[in-house]
Amino acid sequence: MEILPTTDKKLGMIYTRERTTFRVWSPFKDKIYLLLYLDYRLVTRKSYLMEKHEDGVHELVLEGDYKGCFYNFLVDGEEVTDPYSIASSINSRHSAIIDIRDTDPEGWQDHRIPKGNNFCDAIIYEVHVKDFTGSISSGVKHRGKYLGFIEEDTSYKGLATGLSHLKELGVTHVHLLPVNDFYTVNEEKEDFYRDENYNWGYDPEHYNVVEGSYSTEPEDPVNRIKELKTLIMGLHEAGIKVVLDVVYNHTYKNYDSNFNRLMPGYYHRIRPDGTFSDGAGCGNEIASERPMVRRFILDSLRYWVEEFKVDGFRFDLMALIDIDTVKEAVKMLRDIKPDILIYGEPWAAGETTLPRDKMTLKGRQSKLNFALFNDDFRDSLKGNSNGSSKGFIQGDFSHRLGVERGIVGSINYDSNHVGFATRPSETINYINSHDDLIFFDKIKKTLPHMAEVDIVKLNKFGFSILFTAQGIPFFHAGNEFLRSKSMVANSYKSPLSINAIDWSLKEKNLEFYEYFRALIQLRKKYKEFRLSNDEEIRKKLRFVHIHGDKNVISYTLSTDEGYLLIIHNGEFYNVEVDIDNIRLHLMYNYGDGRKDYQVYPIFDENGFVEDKVALEAWENIRVPYFQTNIYEIKG
C-alpha cells in the first residue's frame, strides 16, 4: 500500500455551544460532504462540502449550537455514519451531535472507584447484560437493561439476584460482553424480548457508541450513555470493577462498512487477490498494524477508560491485533490507570494475512503486563470444549501434567512444568466462557449416563481446582448454580429461553452455590492461592510425588504458620494418603524436619470444615472420588 499522510488531529465530532467541528480522515477521497439533519426521522437535510487538508483530513466547522442534531457523511453518492461517532440515532443510521457532559449521571465525576492492582486478587464474572436480568425470575423491573443490572435488593423466593447476588458472591470484576453499538439487534423497545432479536454483540457497528437495545430510551442518544455510566457507577459503589469486552479484530459489515466506504482497503487486511482476509471468521479483519487503524484503536480505548472510568478490557481474538499495537495500548492504558486489567484471546478463528511473528499469541505477553486466556489448562481440566473427550476431572490420567502446569500459573516451574507465562498474572484460568458448551452441559455430554449427584460432584471438583490454581480465575455467569444452555454450544443468537439466566436454579442448586461461594472465600482468605510472581510459586509450592499413575494431584503451599495441603482426587474411587509420607515430603522439599505436625481438615466437598479437629498420627488422609480436600499443617 502507498505511503499515506497521517494526522494527530482529533477526529470525529467535536461539540461546543459556540460551534461544532467535524473531521474525517480520508486521503483517498477528494470530496466528502457533511449531511446535517435536525431529526433522524426526517429526510430533509443540509449538505456541506468539507475542506480537505494535506494530512488527508476533511474538516467542517459549523458556527452555532447544533446539539440534538444528527449527521452523516456523503462519499461517492453513498451515505455513511462517522466511524468516530460517540452517539447515534436508534439502530445506528445517523451519527448524533451531543454534549458528552449531558451523559453524566448525578455524582458520576467523583463517585468511588475500587482500587488495587494485585491482579491475581481478581475474580472475574463474565456476563451478558441481557442474560443477567432478562428472565422474569430475576425479580427486576428493567429486565435485561443497563438499569436492571444494578437494581437494588432484587430476589427470587428470598434469594438474592442481580447486583445483590454479585455482592453476596464476592466477585471483584464484572466482565460485560460487548456494550458498544452492534448491528444485528433491533433497538426498538417493542422488539427487545422478541426471540430472534438477540445477539452476544460481536458484530460491531460503532466502536465508541453505546449499544441502544439495553437502554430504556434507545431513541435518545444521550440516555443510553447515561444509563451505561449509571450501571458502571452502581458496580463501582458495590466495590466491583468493570471490564469491557472489545472487538477490534473485525467489523460486522465488509465492503459497505463506514471504514471501507471512506478508505477502501485501508482499515481491513486484504489478500493479494483483493478479497478480505478473514482471520476472524466473520468475513474480514481489522488491519491494526496500519498507522491510522492503530490510532483509531488507541483513541477508542482511551475514550472508554477516560470517559466511562472502566477498569479493564478483554480483547476478542486478540491474536489478530498485532503485538506492536497491543504493546502501545497496554502502555497507554497503564499510564492512564495503573491498576487496569487487560486480557484477551490468544488465537484467531481462521487464516490471516498478519504474519505469525506479529500475532499476539501465547508467550508474546511475557513481562508486558497483560494476560491471555489459558485454553491449555481449560482443556486439560475438562477435555475439548464441545466434544465428548474427557479431561483430568473426568478421570483421564493423560491430562494430569497439564492440570499441574495450570496449578502453578503456567510459568516455567521446572523441566516437567513449562508454561507460556512469566508471571501468574499473565494467565486467565477458566473452564468455560460464553463460547462453547457451558460446563454443566459439557459434563453431561462426556458422561451421559452419570447420576445427577455425580455430575454436581464433578462441577464442584472442576471449580475447586480452578479457584486454588495460581493465576487469575474467570467464570461465566450462572456457573455458580449449574446453569445449562440446553446443550447449545454457540448461543450467540439463541433466544432468551436459552440464554437468560434462570434464577430459580439458585434455589434448586443452593447447596452447590454455597460451595461455589465458599471457594471464592477460600481464595480470598489464603493469600497463598494468589501468589504474584514466579519466584514465590517455586519457593512455596511443591508437588507431592507419591501417587504413581493414579489420577491424583497433591501439593503443598508454605504459609506464615505452616503449610496448606491440597489433594485433588480425579479417580473413580476414594484414595488415601499416609501422613508420614507428607512429613517426609515437608522435610525433603522445605528442609523442615519437625515430626510434631498436626493436620487439620479445613475444606472439603461441603465447603469449609466448621469443626477443625486434627487427624490422629496413625490416620491416613482420605479423599473421596472426584473431590478436592484441603488441610492446614501446623507444627
SEBA-999243 format. One record per residue (C-alpha): residue in one letter; x, y, z. Coordinates in steps of 0.001 Angstrom, whole numbers, padded with zeros to 6 digits, always signed. Each point is the difference from the previous one (the first is absolute). Layout:
BEGIN
aXYZ...
END
This chain:
BEGIN
m+000000+000000+000000e+001230+003508-000861i+001309+002196+002822l-002873+002197+001092p-000014+003213+002022t-001098-000415+003616t-001258+002453+002583d+000084+000669+003729k-003161+002129-000133k-002963-001075+002089l-002460-001703-002329g-003761-000343+000095m-002524+002491+001355i+001306+002675+002383y-002854+001880+001637t-000142+003329+001834r-002927+002359+000438e+001710+002474-002285r+000859-002365-002854t+000250-003624-001060t+003006-001313-001902f-000113-003114-002161r+003130-001819-001156v+000413-003197-001961w+003278-001407-001335s-000039-001171-003624p+002954+000806-002274f-001633-002238-002624k-003057+002207-000477d+000050+003416-001630k-003478+001040+001101i-001950-000916+003106y-003215+001773+000961l-001480+000404+003454l-003755-000613+000076l-001742+001736+002911y-003423-001122+001283l-002135+001772+002593d-001678-003339+000728y+001126-003498-001001r-003589-000858-000975l-000069+002714-002686v+001247-000247-003571t+000642+003761-000121r+003672+000851+000422k+002652+002601-000745s+003153-000892-001913y+003439+001596+000574l+003176-000710-001939m+002807-000676+002474e+003417+001567-000491k+002769-002482-000744h+003437+000616+001545e+003458-001322-000905d-000099-002488+002879g-003002-001717-001564v-002482+001485+002471h-003310+001335-001322e-001267+002679+002396l-003078+002145+000485v-000805+002497+002739l-003606+001026+000588e-000446+003127+002116g-002834-000105+002540d-001494-002606+002332y-000932-003175-001882k-000545-002254+003012g-002789-002467-000681c+000559-000121-003747f+001199-003008-002003y+002520-000386-002786n+001506-002380-002540f+002681+000205-002665l-000720-000232-003718v+002764-001899-001823d-000256-000836-003710g-003759+000400+000211e-000252-002377+002999e-001079+001161+003446v+002088-001368+002906t+000251+000655+003715d+003090+001348+001716p+002352-002799+001156y+000997+002302+002873s-003632+000495+001103i-000563+000146+003748a-003791+000015-000335s-002551-001049-002579s-003675-000150-000858i-001892-003207+000652n+001347-002948-001993s+003158+001888-000983r-001316+001755-003096h+001273+003487+000871s+002802+001337+002135a-001173+002371+002742i+001242+003358+001246i+000033+000024+003800d+001674+001730+002910i+001753-002903+001734r-000407+001688+003384d-003774-000414-000342t+000588-003759+000313d+001406+000131+003548p-002325-001392+002695e-000169+001951+003238g+003177-000659+001992w+001841-001520-002968q+003123+002157-000006d+000957-000689+003623h-001556-003414+000694r+002067-002610+001844i+002046-002284-002252p+001472-003197+001517k+003801-000034+000166g+002657-002697+000109n+002432-001411-002527n+000989-003491+001139f-001510-001592-003064c-000026-003499+001471d-002505+001270+002589a-002519+000400-002825i-003011-002313-000269i-001682+000676-003351y-003715-000541-000678e-000797+000025-003736v-003587+000921-000890h-002217+001266-002806v-002129+002994+001026k-003238-001452-001370d+000668-003491+001400f+000576+001281+003517t-003504+001252+000748g-001943-000920-003155s-001969-002748+001730i-003111+000773+002040s+001635-002078+002734s+002520+002841+000531g-002648+002055+001791v+001261+003094-001802k-002186+002822-001322h+002198+000963-002972r+000702-003556-001135g+003039-000379-002236k+000832+003704+000129y+002929+002051+001286l-002137+001311+002846g-001312-003459+000838f+003553-001227+000449i+000493+002144+003094e-003477+000023+001543e+000340-000410+003757d-001376-002784+002203t-001496-002203-002724s-000718-003638+000779y-001539-003300-001015k-001861-001726+002848g+002071+001884+002533l+003339-000729-001708a+002039+002921-001298t+000071+000628-003750g+001712+002604-002170l+002333+002449+001674s-000800-001311+003482h+001062-003444-001181l+003329+001305-001302k+000745+001668+003323e-000954-003164+001889l+002097-002171-002311g+003142+002060+000553v+001268+000591-003539t+002429+002876-000554h-000530+000683-003728v-003022-000167-002285h+000942-000638-003622l-002774+001332-002252l-000411-001554-003428p+000050+002768-002650v-001933+003130+000914n+001169+002059-002953d-002435+000367-002885f-000543-003276-001876y-002009-000524-003135t-002259-003046-000007v-002326+000873+002882n-002928+002314-000644e+000139+002700+002688e-003733+000774-000081k-001495-000565+003470e-002932-002054-001248d+002400-002564-001509f+002298-000384+003002y-001417-003302+001267r-000723-001466-003447d+001706-003402-000183e+001992+000629-003174n+001074+003478+001158y+003082-001122+001917n+003749+000056-000502w+003090-000158+002188g+001245+003184-001706y+003084-001145-001893d-001334+001712-003134p+001283+003548+000543e-001381+002984-001881h+001304+002997+002020y+002827-000595+002437n-000545+003142+002095v-003811+000040+000078v-001883-001678+002846e-002352-002809-001081g-003562+001297+000078s-002055-003165+000463y+000949-000215+003700s-001238+003556+000569t-003467+000859+001259e-000093+002804-002619p+002027-001254-002984e-001254+002827-002182d+001825+002522+002235p+003743+000134-000874v+000844+001522+003393n-002054-002362+002144r+001724-003209-001051i+003375+001442+001006k-001342+001281+003302e-001540-003377+000842l+003206-001915-000734k+001896+002443+002202t-002648-000554+002685l+000630-003752-000240i+003774+000495+000308m-000418+002381+002936g-002346-002461+001718l+002535-002801-000274h+002803+002268+001171e-001955+001072+003041a-000584-003708+000756g+003781-000450+000015i+000073-001766-003379k+002214+000984-002928v-001223-000036-003605v+001671-001647-003006l-001246+000711-003524d+000146-002598-002772v+001370+001743-003118v-000037-001293-003574y+002719+001824-001929n+000762-003027-002189h-002774+000360-002600t-003002+002039-001105y-003432-001510-000535k-000324+001559-003446n+002579-000567-002720y-000013+002122-003168d-002805+002214+001270s+001505+000742+003424n+000537+003678+000755f+003764-000628+000213n+000137-001600-003441r-002272+002595-001635l+002274+002760+001213m+003339-001763-000595p-000454-003073-002213g+002446-002762+000879y+001789+001942+002737y-001687-000917+003277h-000214-003708-000887r+002657-002530-000941i-000264-000932-003664r+001251-003172-001686p+002087+000225-003194d-003115-000862-002027g-001815+003047+001373t-002319-001878+002376f-000221+000585+003724s+002296-001984+002243d-002237-001858+002456g+001935-001052+003074a-003030+000979+002067g-002304-002459-001720c-002485+002847-000426g+000804+001112-003547n+002896+002383+000632e+002596+001148+002490i+001279+003397+001128a+003486+001059-001197s+001199+001105+003439e+003615+000363-001158r-000771+002978-002263p+000660+003392+001625m-003512+001483-000089v-001662-003302+000872r+002301-000365+002982r-000784+003563+000931f-003737-000668-000176i+000334-002969+002373l+002115+002008+002443d-002383+002973-000167s-002955-002275+000608l+001591-001699+003011r+000950+003380+001450y-003554+001242-000448w-001513-002957+001849v+002412+000125+002920e-000046+003779+000423e-003661+000708-000713f-001551-003161+001497k+002557-000628+002767v+000194-003709-000812d+002516-002203+001772g+000998-002439-002691f-000293-001327-003534r-000410-003478-001437f+001126-000199-003638d-001962-002314-002266l+002322-002019-002277m+002974+001943+001328a+002360-002008-002212l-001240+002088-002940i+001077+003258+001673d+003664+000318-000909i+002352-000185+002970d+001407+003506-000601t-003474+001524+000283v-000652-002070+003122k+003240+001235+001579e-000937+003621-000701a-003517-000536+001323v+001207-001610+003224k+002512+002783+000626m-002556+002723-000676l-002646-001612+002203r+002447-000614+002852d+001069+003657-000156i-003642+001031+000373k-000994-002639+002572p+002819-002081+001535d-002328-002659+001437i-001912-000629-003234l-000536-003688-000841i+000758-000978-003611y-000469-003439-001534g-001076-001694-003196e-000316-003071-002185p+003378-001153-001391w-001433-001594-003131a-001659+000789-003325a-003062-001658-001513g+001452-000523-003471e+002929+000703-002294t+001372+003521+000147t+002389+002050-002110l+001542+001395+003195p+003463-001594+000261r+000208-002523+002813d+002858+001868+001687k-002316+003004+000334m-002955-001882+001471t-000764+000295+003719l+000366-003672+000884k+000779-001803+003252g+003497+000928+001088r-000086+003448-001601q-001523+001477+003165s+003157-000781+002004k+000817+002859+002405l-002335+002355-001904n-002626+000408+002745f-002941-001686-001660a-001516-003472+000183l-001266-002616-002423f-002695-002655+000248n+001502-003362+000956d-001663-002529-002289d+002670-002609+000830f-001098-000061+003650r-003663+000101-001047d+000317-003030-002288s+002162-001924+002468l-002716+000438+002610k-003060-001022-002022g+001064-001208-003462n-000859+001856-003193s-002658+002660+000234n-002852-001503-001991g+000843-003649-000600s-000196-003127+002113s+003692-000177+000966k+000785-000067+003700g+002504+001903+002099f+001633-000515+003371i-003191+000628+001938q-001829-002795-001869g+002800-002456+000790d+002402+000333-002949f+003514-000421+001430s+001658+001278-003195h-001062+003538+000947r+001473-000025+003517l+003204+001781-000994g-001951+002645-001928v-002085+000743+003086e+003148+000227+002128r+001387+002566-002448g-003172+002018+000451i+000195-000315+003792v+003430+001680+000025g-001315+002895-002100s+001420-001302-003302i+003439+001366+000860n+003250-001832-000744y-000108-001806+003328d+002426-002843-000799s+000941-002242-002943n-003326-001873+000236h-002164+003084+000460v+000860+002433-002783g-002632+002638-000743f-000559+003113-002080a-000068+002508+002879t+002790+001838+001740r-002263+001038+002862p-003254-001545+001254s-001770+003288-000769e+000475-000793-003699t-002444-002920-000011i-003802+000150+000087n-001092-003355+001426y-003469-001129-001045i-002154-003047-000666n-002434+001611-002411s-000893+003462-001236h-003050+001102-002003d+001395-002048-002899d-000523-003747-000337l-001853-002368+002307i-000546+001364+003463f+001720-002209+002593f-003107-001754+001306d-000984-001016-003546k+003551-001094-000857i+000072-002406+002951k-003383-001429-001000k+001258-000507-003552t+003187-001788+001029l-001719-002172+002607p-003592-000320-001254h-000908-002896+002292m+001436+001493+003168a-002377+000584+002897e-000992+003608+000657v+001674-000043+003393d+003351-000861-001589i-000411+002625-002731v-000367+002533+002801k+003038-001539+001683l+002079+000431-003175n-001083+003628-000323k+001214+000591+003555f+003225-001816-000765g+000768+002069-003100f-000522+003339+001694s+001925-001086+003104i+003078-000441-002196l-000627+003289-001810f-000274+002103+003163t+003041-001537+001685a+002270+000416-003059q+002505+002831-000365g-001036+002680-002482i-003223+001945-000562p-003278-001980+000304f-002816+000752-002425f-003450-001566-000264h-003209+000502-001952a-003209+001258+001563g-002132-002819+001336n+002861-002464+000452e-000453+000673+003698f-003344-001808+000046l+000341-002523-002840r-001395+002039-002867s-000832-001986-003136k-000486+001189-003572s-001875-003135-001077m+003101-001346-001763v+000220+003011-002349a+003729+000567-000500n-000126+003269-001932s-002963+001959+001349y+001063+003339-001503k-003438+000606-001506s-002120-002538+001880p-003158+001259+001735l-000189+001122+003612s-001526-003359+000869i+003500-001405-000596n+002147+002966+001022a-001779+001730+002880i+001241-000965+003437d-002673-002043+001750w+000205+001188+003590s-002162-002891+001180l+003148-002122-000436k+001476+001810+002975e-002792-001389+002161k+000188-003437-001602n+003790-000222+000342l+000467+002054+003149e+002393-002483+001597f+002238+000166-003078y-000208+003798-000003e+001077+000169+003640y+002948-002256-000817f+000946+002220-002948r-000208+003105+002178a+002165-001733+002612l+002664-000613-002673i+000149+003747-000644q+000264+000643+003746l+002756-002612+000255r+002006+001687-002730k-000397+003371+001688k+000863-001356+003447y+003276-001679-000973k+002417+002263-001846e+001986-003109-000965f-002530-000650-002789r+000721+003482-001390l+003792+000098-000290s+001143+002836-002222n+003287-001164-001509d+001745-003101-001257e+002707-000024+002698e-002615-000139+002757i-001701-002929-001699r+003230-001998-000344k+000865+000743+003606k-003358-000706+001613l-001688-002635-002186r+001221-003605-000075f-001706-002985-001603v-000322-003165+002075h+001321-002777-002244i-001525-003060+001623h-002905-000890-002243g+001727-001881-002818d-002412-000475-002900k-003064+000964+002009n-002054+002893-001335v+000700+002010+003142i+001816+003294+000541s+001350+000986+003407y+002094+003004+000899t+000929+002196+002927l+000245+003747+000397s+002112+001447+002785t-001773+002636+002093d+000987+002363+002813e-001224-002566+002528g+000832-003288-001697y-001317-001565-003171l-003109-000622-002054l-000455-003457-001475i-002256-000210-003052i-001093-003364-001396h-001993-000245-003237n-001308-003537-000420g-000939-000588-003633e-000545-003727+000400f-003285-001899-000013y+000808-001308+003476n+001085+001384+003362v+003738+000426+000617e+002043+000035+003192v+003245+001822+000748d+002320-001021+002824i+000702+002926+002350d+003587-001237+000394n+000512+000468-003750i-001068+003615+000386r+002506+000495+002833l+002776-001401-002213h-001134+002303-002795l+000266+003073+002252m+003466-000981+001186y+001256-000722-003514n-001514+003083-001708y+000128+002646+002727g+002754-001352+002283d-002535-000175+002806g+000841-003021+002131r-002568+000462+002763k-002078-003053+000785d-002647+001569+002192y-002178+001331-002815q-003722+000074+000417v-002179-000375-003086y-003382+001761+000031p-002667-000465-002687i-001181+003497-000986f-001875-000459-003295d-001817-002858-001696e-002984-000722-002242n-002293+001861+002393g+002157+003128+000122f+001757+001195+003144v+000353-002597+002751e-001662+001607+002998d+001437-002197+002753k+003686-000247-000813v+001339-003030+001853a+003561-001181-000556l+000424-003416-001562e+001530-002636+002220a+003656-000845-000676w-000939-003487-001146e-002825+001130-002294n+000285+000091-003746i-001281+003020-001874r-003083-001188-001872v-001370+001848-003043p-003222-001169-001712y-000171-000442-003785f-000236+003123-002196q+000632+002304+002916t+002427+002589+001313n+000985-000023+003656i+002182+002660+001603y+001879-000220+003290e+001990+002325+002226i+003242-001417+001348k+001310+001668+003129g+002965-000808+002237
END
